[in-house]
Amino acid sequence: MLHALYFQKSSDGKWSVVYKNRHLQTETFKMEKNRGKPSFLPAIKGDSPAVLAAYFLNWMRFGKVNKDLSNTGVVCHGGKFYSVAENHAAQEFDILGLDARGEWDINGAWDRPFTAHPKKAPGTGELVIFGMQPFKPFIELGIVSADGERLLHKVDLDLDRCALVHDIGVTER
């Protein structure tokens, strides 16, 4: 769920604050809303065979193993706002209405989940991202242009196994 506070100063110098919240309506959120019920089988925890069965059934029914979640962080880059989580694509949204505008795949150049906490590179304004998946390449690192329109660099970290990476730090050195 997105939460927003809007501050406004009136002509007499008094401040007002408006609070708004809304579930980010991803494609799978809208699909379940139209069906009028939860549709994806939970596949986050449980016995391994049950999780694998849920993944398989979700994949067969909907073409993906989990519903799209985007509930870990919010980032502003290139003048646009994105809701992010490490297990799904970044979701662009309108900051005033909190309406979803769709997945951000950097004009087709990024084809994997997005990091929950991308970082701006000091001095350049470029965005450092990474994405994980349970098969090779396990983790790829990307550099997005300061305007958010181009993926400038993408590299496989060449790990020998999958690892869950939640956050990174970026320095000039």
Backbone as ProteinMPNN parsed JSONL, in Angstrom:
{"seq_chain_A": "MLHALYFQKSSDGKWSVVYKNRHLQTETFKMEKNRGKPSFLPAIKGDSPAVLAAYFLNWMRFGKVNKDLSNTGVVCHGGKFYSVAENHAAQEFDILGLDARGEWDINGAWDRPFTAHPKKAPGTGELVIFGMQPFKPFIELGIVSADGERLLHKVDLDLDRCALVHDIGVTER", "coords_chain_A": {"N_chain_A": [[0.842, -1.172, 0.0], [0.511, 2.205, -0.802], [1.377, 5.264, 0.784], [0.758, 8.696, 1.219], [1.671, 12.024, 2.041], [0.569, 15.274, 1.706], [1.638, 18.512, 1.723], [0.577, 21.834, 2.176], [0.831, 25.322, 1.947], [-1.089, 27.995, 2.929], [-2.271, 31.239, 1.76], [-2.328, 32.858, 3.992], [-0.29, 31.91, 5.504], [-0.644, 29.578, 6.956], [-0.311, 26.077, 7.445], [-1.502, 23.131, 5.847], [-2.246, 19.653, 5.917], [-2.683, 16.84, 3.934], [-3.645, 13.5, 3.899], [-3.242, 10.501, 2.088], [-3.955, 7.185, 1.041], [-3.434, 4.112, -0.736], [-3.883, 0.964, -2.307], [-1.456, -0.231, -4.512], [-2.361, -0.719, -7.724], [-1.544, -3.252, -9.342], [-1.196, -5.356, -12.281], [-1.935, -7.99, -11.549], [-3.294, -7.472, -9.18], [-5.523, -6.075, -10.162], [-6.634, -8.11, -11.711], [-7.399, -10.021, -9.762], [-9.212, -8.428, -8.38], [-11.197, -8.012, -10.328], [-12.096, -10.627, -10.562], [-13.219, -10.905, -8.135], [-12.229, -12.189, -5.911], [-9.483, -13.596, -3.996], [-6.968, -15.104, -5.982], [-4.461, -16.233, -6.559], [-2.529, -18.916, -5.373], [-1.084, -19.066, -2.152], [2.424, -18.849, -1.898], [4.622, -18.378, -0.346], [5.506, -19.339, 2.155], [5.794, -22.495, 3.894], [5.503, -26.095, 3.603], [7.975, -27.523, 1.506], [7.1, -29.153, -0.786], [4.444, -28.225, -0.979], [4.777, -25.49, -1.524], [6.103, -25.647, -4.0], [4.087, -26.914, -5.477], [2.118, -24.918, -5.382], [3.46, -22.879, -6.792], [3.63, -24.139, -9.321], [0.873, -24.523, -9.986], [-0.052, -21.849, -9.938], [1.517, -20.836, -12.025], [0.56, -22.324, -14.203], [-2.11, -21.463, -14.276], [-2.0, -18.623, -14.394], [0.328, -17.76, -15.616], [2.457, -16.885, -14.122], [4.342, -17.262, -11.076], [3.782, -15.996, -8.667], [1.647, -13.397, -7.356], [1.911, -9.972, -8.414], [3.812, -8.015, -6.371], [4.49, -4.986, -4.782], [5.701, -3.492, -2.525], [7.718, -2.552, -0.823], [9.48, -0.313, -1.026], [9.751, 3.168, -2.087], [10.818, 5.034, -4.832], [12.155, 7.919, -6.41], [13.0, 8.768, -9.622], [14.453, 10.282, -12.408], [12.381, 12.095, -12.529], [10.074, 10.633, -12.178], [7.934, 8.427, -10.256], [8.324, 5.402, -8.437], [7.208, 2.294, -7.169], [8.746, -0.257, -5.385], [10.039, -3.619, -4.998], [12.002, -6.45, -4.048], [11.28, -8.764, -5.368], [9.773, -8.442, -7.651], [8.905, -6.637, -10.692], [9.611, -3.118, -10.941], [7.098, -0.689, -10.247], [5.634, 1.926, -11.875], [4.068, 4.917, -10.687], [1.538, 7.472, -10.323], [2.169, 10.325, -8.505], [0.308, 12.101, -7.428], [-2.353, 11.037, -7.627], [-1.879, 8.462, -6.867], [-2.144, 6.413, -8.666], [-1.528, 3.452, -10.514], [0.824, 3.149, -13.148], [1.95, 1.175, -14.573], [4.417, -1.444, -15.227], [7.92, -0.793, -14.852], [10.35, -1.273, -17.023], [12.62, -0.182, -17.98], [12.505, 0.733, -20.662], [12.342, -1.785, -21.944], [14.825, -2.939, -21.485], [15.411, -4.134, -19.039], [14.804, -7.168, -17.626], [13.985, -8.575, -15.352], [13.29, -9.167, -11.799], [13.251, -6.29, -9.587], [15.393, -4.297, -7.494], [14.791, -3.721, -3.985], [15.75, -1.431, -2.804], [17.042, 0.725, -4.586], [19.935, 2.731, -5.452], [21.154, 6.081, -5.802], [23.869, 7.057, -7.778], [26.681, 8.711, -6.522], [27.389, 11.979, -7.618], [26.701, 11.524, -10.328], [23.991, 11.004, -10.639], [22.931, 8.755, -11.705], [21.135, 5.646, -11.486], [21.632, 2.892, -9.442], [20.931, -0.442, -9.686], [19.771, -3.789, -8.931], [18.92, -7.177, -9.689], [17.4, -10.249, -8.762], [17.107, -13.789, -9.302], [15.997, -17.25, -9.24], [17.619, -18.82, -10.88], [20.44, -19.116, -13.144], [21.462, -16.165, -14.899], [22.077, -15.494, -11.53], [22.181, -13.037, -10.047], [22.013, -9.832, -11.356], [23.522, -6.704, -11.991], [22.66, -3.341, -12.584], [22.99, -0.161, -14.266], [21.216, 2.736, -14.463], [20.408, 5.425, -16.597], [20.546, 8.94, -15.685], [18.21, 10.247, -16.42], [16.431, 8.186, -16.456], [15.731, 6.79, -18.721], [17.385, 4.998, -20.102], [19.173, 1.913, -19.928], [22.32, 1.852, -18.933], [24.385, 0.122, -18.307], [24.799, -3.342, -17.731], [25.455, -6.147, -15.81], [26.323, -9.509, -15.137], [26.731, -10.845, -11.981], [27.936, -13.228, -11.669], [27.62, -15.374, -9.78], [27.851, -18.501, -7.987], [25.634, -19.581, -6.883], [22.233, -18.949, -5.879], [21.395, -16.008, -4.09], [19.849, -14.076, -1.539], [19.619, -10.737, -1.747], [19.057, -7.792, -0.186], [19.617, -5.058, 0.047], [21.907, -2.442, -0.914], [24.972, -0.546, -0.86], [26.317, 2.447, -2.246], [29.209, 4.031, -3.307], [31.569, 6.674, -4.14], [34.04, 5.639, -4.661]], "CA_chain_A": [[0.0, 0.0, 0.0], [1.218, 3.485, -0.831], [0.893, 6.312, 1.684], [1.291, 9.996, 0.801], [1.32, 13.235, 2.782], [0.678, 16.452, 0.858], [1.711, 19.719, 2.534], [0.247, 23.035, 1.42], [0.84, 26.547, 2.742], [-2.097, 28.93, 2.43], [-1.809, 32.624, 1.603], [-2.167, 33.473, 5.319], [0.867, 31.304, 6.158], [-0.975, 28.355, 7.694], [-0.057, 24.832, 6.725], [-2.469, 22.037, 5.94], [-1.686, 18.367, 5.503], [-3.674, 15.874, 3.453], [-3.118, 12.134, 3.867], [-3.916, 9.616, 1.138], [-3.335, 5.875, 0.876], [-4.081, 3.312, -1.769], [-3.159, -0.205, -2.802], [-0.962, -0.068, -5.872], [-3.15, -1.659, -8.509], [-0.767, -3.961, -10.356], [-2.042, -6.158, -13.174], [-2.521, -9.122, -10.83], [-4.267, -6.905, -8.241], [-6.745, -5.805, -10.933], [-7.209, -9.391, -12.112], [-8.11, -10.581, -8.612], [-10.345, -7.539, -8.088], [-12.24, -8.322, -11.312], [-12.628, -11.958, -10.248], [-13.955, -10.775, -6.885], [-11.691, -13.058, -4.864], [-8.065, -13.929, -4.161], [-6.857, -16.168, -6.981], [-3.156, -16.882, -6.504], [-2.26, -19.734, -4.195], [0.075, -18.538, -1.424], [3.63, -19.639, -2.152], [5.713, -17.715, 0.36], [6.049, -20.219, 3.188], [5.118, -23.774, 4.034], [6.294, -27.257, 3.214], [8.54, -27.368, 0.159], [6.221, -29.666, -1.851], [3.263, -27.361, -1.107], [5.219, -24.267, -2.198], [6.338, -25.994, -5.405], [2.778, -27.158, -6.094], [1.476, -23.61, -5.562], [4.157, -22.238, -7.918], [3.227, -24.802, -10.561], [-0.532, -24.222, -10.286], [-0.142, -20.428, -10.287], [2.115, -20.676, -13.354], [-0.36, -22.892, -15.193], [-3.346, -20.677, -14.332], [-1.839, -17.187, -14.626], [1.571, -17.455, -16.312], [3.468, -16.423, -13.167], [4.27, -18.061, -9.853], [3.246, -15.171, -7.578], [1.059, -12.135, -7.792], [2.842, -8.846, -8.402], [3.858, -7.254, -5.126], [5.37, -3.828, -4.888], [5.335, -2.899, -1.245], [8.871, -2.401, 0.061], [10.036, 1.032, -1.034], [9.37, 4.117, -3.127], [11.982, 5.762, -5.333], [11.923, 8.908, -7.456], [14.146, 8.807, -10.533], [14.12, 10.87, -13.701], [11.12, 12.821, -12.42], [8.949, 9.705, -12.046], [7.895, 7.712, -8.985], [8.213, 3.953, -8.588], [7.1, 1.432, -6.008], [9.683, -1.342, -5.684], [10.251, -4.762, -4.107], [13.054, -7.245, -4.685], [10.803, -9.969, -6.042], [8.936, -8.128, -8.814], [9.283, -5.456, -11.467], [9.235, -1.818, -10.38], [5.803, -0.213, -10.735], [5.522, 3.387, -11.911], [2.767, 5.409, -10.243], [1.306, 8.914, -10.293], [2.334, 10.751, -7.114], [-0.862, 12.836, -6.938], [-3.511, 10.16, -7.473], [-1.39, 7.139, -6.473], [-2.604, 5.461, -9.672], [-0.475, 2.68, -11.169], [1.044, 3.438, -14.567], [2.507, -0.015, -15.205], [5.767, -1.881, -14.87], [9.051, -0.048, -15.409], [11.39, -2.208, -17.464], [13.661, 0.67, -18.566], [12.302, 0.635, -22.115], [12.576, -3.15, -22.406], [16.202, -3.389, -21.253], [15.526, -4.843, -17.755], [13.837, -8.26, -17.736], [14.02, -9.366, -14.122], [12.823, -8.387, -10.656], [13.945, -5.04, -9.279], [15.845, -4.19, -6.119], [13.898, -3.001, -3.078], [16.353, -0.163, -2.394], [18.054, 1.209, -5.53], [20.715, 3.865, -4.936], [21.689, 7.057, -6.76], [25.331, 7.117, -7.798], [27.148, 10.057, -6.182], [28.004, 12.778, -8.667], [26.175, 11.319, -11.685], [22.535, 10.911, -10.642], [22.51, 7.47, -12.261], [20.521, 4.768, -10.499], [22.243, 1.563, -9.371], [19.89, -1.426, -9.382], [20.13, -5.185, -9.151], [17.77, -8.067, -9.707], [17.719, -11.644, -8.436], [16.191, -14.842, -9.724], [16.504, -18.524, -8.722], [18.409, -19.538, -11.878], [21.51, -18.28, -13.703], [22.331, -15.487, -13.942], [21.364, -15.317, -10.265], [22.062, -11.606, -9.741], [22.591, -8.894, -12.313], [23.596, -5.319, -11.539], [22.426, -2.425, -13.69], [23.131, 1.286, -14.08], [20.182, 3.417, -15.242], [20.745, 6.828, -16.857], [19.962, 9.9, -14.744], [16.846, 10.581, -16.843], [15.61, 6.991, -16.309], [15.29, 6.295, -20.025], [18.278, 4.001, -20.7], [20.024, 1.065, -19.107], [23.662, 2.141, -19.425], [25.288, -1.004, -18.08], [24.185, -4.494, -17.075], [26.496, -7.16, -15.655], [26.059, -10.699, -14.336], [27.709, -10.928, -10.898], [28.554, -14.539, -11.853], [27.613, -16.154, -8.543], [27.649, -19.933, -8.214], [24.356, -19.964, -6.29], [21.306, -17.843, -5.666], [21.464, -15.375, -2.775], [18.883, -12.999, -1.358], [20.269, -9.464, -1.44], [17.959, -6.859, 0.043], [20.023, -3.659, -0.037], [23.306, -2.215, -1.268], [25.488, 0.801, -0.671], [27.061, 2.92, -3.412], [30.131, 5.114, -2.971], [32.311, 7.18, -5.293], [35.241, 4.839, -4.854]], "C_chain_A": [[0.889, 1.237, 0.0], [0.562, 4.45, 0.145], [1.528, 7.617, 1.234], [0.785, 11.087, 1.734], [1.565, 14.416, 1.853], [0.602, 17.686, 1.752], [1.404, 20.922, 1.658], [0.196, 24.223, 2.376], [-0.146, 27.527, 2.126], [-1.52, 30.344, 2.36], [-1.636, 33.333, 2.949], [-1.059, 32.808, 6.137], [0.586, 30.041, 6.948], [-0.774, 27.135, 6.802], [-1.225, 23.871, 6.897], [-1.794, 20.777, 5.405], [-2.837, 17.461, 5.092], [-2.984, 14.521, 3.368], [-3.94, 11.317, 2.881], [-3.198, 8.275, 1.151], [-4.121, 5.076, -0.149], [-3.223, 2.09, -2.066], [-2.7, 0.096, -4.221], [-1.622, -1.139, -6.731], [-2.335, -2.224, -9.668], [-1.726, -4.768, -11.229], [-2.685, -7.33, -12.429], [-3.516, -8.651, -9.768], [-5.596, -6.685, -8.965], [-7.432, -7.101, -11.358], [-7.993, -10.011, -10.957], [-9.33, -9.733, -8.244], [-11.503, -7.83, -9.045], [-12.878, -9.682, -11.058], [-13.429, -11.944, -8.948], [-13.457, -11.663, -5.765], [-10.192, -13.232, -5.07], [-7.947, -15.13, -5.099], [-5.534, -16.914, -6.938], [-3.044, -17.709, -5.234], [-1.046, -19.161, -3.475], [1.281, -19.45, -1.613], [4.836, -19.014, -1.47], [6.332, -18.626, 1.407], [5.215, -21.49, 3.262], [6.05, -24.91, 3.67], [6.763, -27.087, 1.776], [7.646, -27.938, -0.934], [4.983, -28.787, -2.061], [3.616, -26.068, -1.833], [5.436, -24.542, -3.681], [5.022, -26.247, -6.139], [2.051, -25.836, -6.347], [2.119, -22.855, -6.72], [3.665, -22.815, -9.244], [1.793, -24.44, -10.941], [-0.728, -22.75, -10.648], [0.394, -20.192, -11.696], [1.165, -21.177, -14.44], [-1.614, -22.025, -15.357], [-3.125, -19.247, -14.809], [-0.556, -16.799, -15.355], [2.65, -16.859, -15.436], [3.258, -17.138, -11.849], [3.681, -17.303, -8.67], [2.53, -13.967, -8.153], [2.091, -11.022, -7.644], [2.716, -8.09, -7.086], [4.828, -6.102, -5.317], [5.162, -2.997, -3.634], [6.51, -2.681, -0.295], [9.387, -0.971, 0.111], [9.482, 1.868, -2.167], [10.626, 4.87, -3.533], [11.518, 6.752, -6.398], [13.178, 8.939, -8.316], [13.693, 9.356, -11.877], [12.778, 11.58, -13.691], [9.885, 11.939, -12.317], [9.066, 8.961, -10.723], [7.619, 6.236, -9.228], [8.059, 3.297, -7.223], [7.908, 0.181, -6.34], [9.672, -2.42, -4.601], [11.225, -5.689, -4.816], [12.554, -8.461, -5.449], [9.913, -9.703, -7.254], [9.467, -6.896, -9.533], [8.861, -4.185, -10.732], [7.928, -1.366, -11.031], [5.8, 1.313, -10.714], [4.137, 3.781, -11.414], [2.744, 6.93, -10.262], [1.323, 9.371, -8.838], [1.099, 11.477, -6.578], [-2.068, 11.93, -6.7], [-3.174, 8.778, -6.954], [-1.895, 6.045, -7.41], [-1.411, 4.762, -10.314], [-0.398, 3.063, -12.643], [1.687, 2.26, -15.29], [3.923, -0.313, -14.764], [6.816, -1.014, -15.552], [10.139, -1.054, -15.742], [12.525, -1.477, -18.188], [13.667, 0.487, -20.087], [12.704, -0.727, -22.678], [13.95, -3.717, -22.111], [16.37, -4.195, -19.961], [14.431, -5.889, -17.692], [13.793, -9.156, -16.502], [13.436, -8.554, -12.98], [13.755, -7.212, -10.362], [14.407, -5.067, -7.829], [14.853, -3.397, -5.269], [14.434, -1.622, -2.719], [17.431, 0.271, -3.384], [18.743, 2.445, -4.963], [21.157, 4.771, -6.073], [23.206, 7.065, -6.642], [25.767, 8.544, -7.489], [27.785, 10.745, -7.39], [27.409, 12.625, -10.052], [24.655, 11.345, -11.746], [22.019, 9.631, -11.273], [21.987, 6.585, -11.134], [21.161, 3.388, -10.583], [21.165, 0.592, -8.889], [20.487, -2.828, -9.466], [18.853, -6.003, -9.109], [18.213, -9.496, -9.503], [16.676, -12.565, -9.045], [16.796, -16.183, -9.316], [17.282, -19.366, -9.732], [19.416, -18.573, -12.484], [20.984, -17.374, -14.809], [21.543, -15.118, -12.683], [21.145, -13.845, -9.918], [22.74, -10.807, -10.843], [22.497, -7.492, -11.731], [23.4, -4.429, -12.754], [22.646, -0.983, -13.287], [22.138, 1.949, -15.032], [20.578, 4.881, -15.396], [20.004, 7.751, -15.894], [18.533, 10.285, -15.129], [15.901, 9.376, -16.779], [15.185, 6.343, -17.608], [16.13, 5.152, -20.585], [18.99, 3.184, -19.629], [21.431, 1.2, -19.681], [24.6, 0.95, -19.326], [24.524, -2.103, -17.356], [25.241, -5.587, -17.009], [25.996, -8.293, -14.757], [27.13, -10.756, -13.249], [28.366, -12.303, -10.83], [28.697, -15.318, -10.546], [27.371, -17.621, -8.86], [26.372, -20.459, -7.566], [23.494, -18.721, -6.117], [21.464, -17.309, -4.242], [20.408, -14.282, -2.717], [19.635, -11.754, -0.913], [19.162, -8.431, -1.332], [18.365, -5.408, -0.195], [21.498, -3.584, -0.411], [23.696, -0.8, -0.852], [26.298, 1.172, -1.903], [27.925, 4.092, -2.974], [30.831, 5.585, -4.238], [33.511, 6.32, -5.618], [34.956, 3.473, -5.377]], "O_chain_A": [[1.89, 1.3, 0.714], [-0.658, 4.451, 0.31], [2.713, 7.645, 0.902], [-0.37, 11.077, 2.161], [2.646, 14.545, 1.279], [-0.387, 17.883, 2.458], [1.901, 21.027, 0.537], [-0.391, 24.152, 3.456], [-0.053, 27.851, 0.942], [-0.418, 30.602, 2.843], [-0.883, 34.303, 3.043], [-0.9, 33.101, 7.322], [1.5, 29.484, 7.555], [-1.027, 27.158, 5.597], [-1.85, 23.81, 7.956], [-0.9, 20.834, 4.561], [-3.833, 17.333, 5.804], [-1.881, 14.406, 2.834], [-5.166, 11.419, 2.837], [-1.973, 8.227, 1.26], [-5.302, 5.325, -0.394], [-1.994, 2.168, -2.076], [-3.466, 0.614, -5.033], [-1.452, -2.332, -6.481], [-2.416, -1.755, -10.803], [-2.921, -4.849, -10.944], [-3.857, -7.633, -12.653], [-4.483, -9.356, -9.481], [-6.657, -7.052, -8.46], [-8.66, -7.184, -11.367], [-9.119, -10.472, -11.146], [-10.362, -10.27, -7.842], [-12.658, -7.888, -8.623], [-14.068, -9.868, -11.31], [-14.218, -12.851, -8.687], [-14.161, -11.877, -4.778], [-9.684, -13.042, -6.175], [-8.742, -16.066, -5.014], [-5.486, -18.105, -7.248], [-3.419, -17.257, -4.152], [-0.066, -18.801, -4.128], [1.172, -20.671, -1.501], [5.955, -19.114, -1.973], [7.555, -18.681, 1.535], [4.091, -21.552, 2.764], [7.245, -24.704, 3.455], [6.031, -26.569, 0.932], [7.44, -27.264, -1.943], [4.525, -28.623, -3.192], [2.843, -25.596, -2.667], [5.002, -23.76, -4.527], [4.862, -25.841, -7.29], [1.439, -25.653, -7.399], [1.42, -22.259, -7.539], [3.327, -22.076, -10.169], [1.526, -24.089, -12.091], [-1.488, -22.435, -11.564], [-0.198, -19.442, -12.473], [0.99, -20.528, -15.471], [-2.12, -21.876, -16.469], [-3.952, -18.705, -15.542], [-0.367, -15.627, -15.68], [3.66, -16.374, -15.946], [2.149, -17.567, -11.531], [3.133, -17.922, -7.758], [2.774, -13.566, -9.291], [3.023, -11.124, -6.846], [1.645, -7.592, -6.739], [5.872, -6.255, -5.951], [4.534, -1.939, -3.668], [6.314, -2.632, 0.919], [9.7, -0.468, 1.19], [8.835, 1.359, -3.082], [11.406, 5.295, -2.68], [10.613, 6.466, -7.181], [14.285, 9.115, -7.806], [12.667, 8.939, -12.415], [12.108, 11.661, -14.721], [8.763, 12.443, -12.364], [10.146, 8.87, -10.14], [6.815, 5.859, -10.08], [8.698, 3.697, -6.25], [7.782, -0.378, -7.43], [9.337, -2.161, -3.446], [11.273, -5.717, -6.046], [13.343, -9.127, -6.119], [9.356, -10.64, -7.826], [10.36, -6.206, -9.042], [7.876, -4.181, -9.994], [7.684, -1.626, -12.209], [5.947, 1.922, -9.654], [3.153, 3.088, -11.673], [3.784, 7.586, -10.223], [0.562, 8.85, -8.021], [0.869, 11.464, -5.369], [-2.735, 12.05, -5.672], [-4.072, 8.0, -6.633], [-2.056, 4.894, -7.004], [-0.404, 5.399, -10.622], [-1.419, 3.272, -13.298], [1.943, 2.337, -16.492], [4.544, 0.455, -14.029], [6.628, -0.559, -16.68], [10.772, -1.617, -14.85], [13.297, -2.094, -18.922], [14.68, 0.142, -20.696], [13.321, -0.819, -23.74], [14.222, -4.868, -22.453], [17.382, -4.878, -19.802], [13.248, -5.546, -17.704], [13.585, -10.365, -16.613], [13.116, -7.378, -13.158], [14.891, -7.161, -10.832], [13.846, -5.806, -7.021], [14.162, -2.511, -5.771], [13.66, -0.732, -2.367], [18.618, 0.197, -3.064], [18.195, 3.125, -4.095], [21.491, 4.307, -7.163], [23.754, 7.077, -5.54], [25.286, 9.487, -8.117], [28.613, 10.161, -8.089], [27.588, 13.51, -10.888], [24.084, 11.67, -12.787], [20.809, 9.431, -11.37], [22.355, 6.76, -9.972], [21.226, 2.788, -11.656], [20.569, 0.779, -7.829], [21.576, -3.02, -10.007], [17.838, -5.572, -8.562], [19.26, -9.913, -9.998], [15.529, -12.18, -9.271], [17.999, -16.253, -9.068], [17.576, -20.529, -9.453], [19.272, -17.357, -12.357], [20.128, -17.796, -15.586], [20.477, -14.507, -12.762], [20.041, -13.454, -9.536], [23.884, -11.07, -11.213], [21.521, -7.141, -11.067], [23.913, -4.725, -13.833], [22.51, -0.622, -12.118], [22.202, 1.755, -16.246], [21.031, 5.509, -14.439], [18.959, 7.387, -15.354], [17.729, 10.615, -14.257], [14.702, 9.521, -17.02], [14.356, 5.432, -17.599], [15.66, 4.409, -21.447], [19.356, 3.696, -18.571], [21.705, 0.723, -20.783], [25.497, 0.784, -20.151], [23.705, -1.83, -16.478], [25.855, -5.924, -18.022], [25.332, -8.056, -13.748], [28.321, -10.721, -13.561], [29.262, -12.518, -10.014], [29.764, -15.853, -10.245], [26.761, -17.951, -9.877], [26.057, -21.643, -7.681], [23.977, -17.592, -6.202], [21.645, -18.082, -3.302], [20.109, -13.64, -3.724], [20.217, -11.725, 0.171], [18.412, -8.218, -2.284], [17.529, -4.602, -0.603], [22.241, -4.55, -0.242], [22.842, 0.028, -0.534], [26.9, 0.304, -2.535], [27.438, 5.032, -2.347], [30.7, 4.962, -5.292], [33.948, 6.287, -6.768], [35.88, 2.687, -5.588]]}, "name": "protein", "num_of_chains": 1, "seq": "MLHALYFQKSSDGKWSVVYKNRHLQTETFKMEKNRGKPSFLPAIKGDSPAVLAAYFLNWMRFGKVNKDLSNTGVVCHGGKFYSVAENHAAQEFDILGLDARGEWDINGAWDRPFTAHPKKAPGTGELVIFGMQPFKPFIELGIVSADGERLLHKVDLDLDRCALVHDIGVTER"}
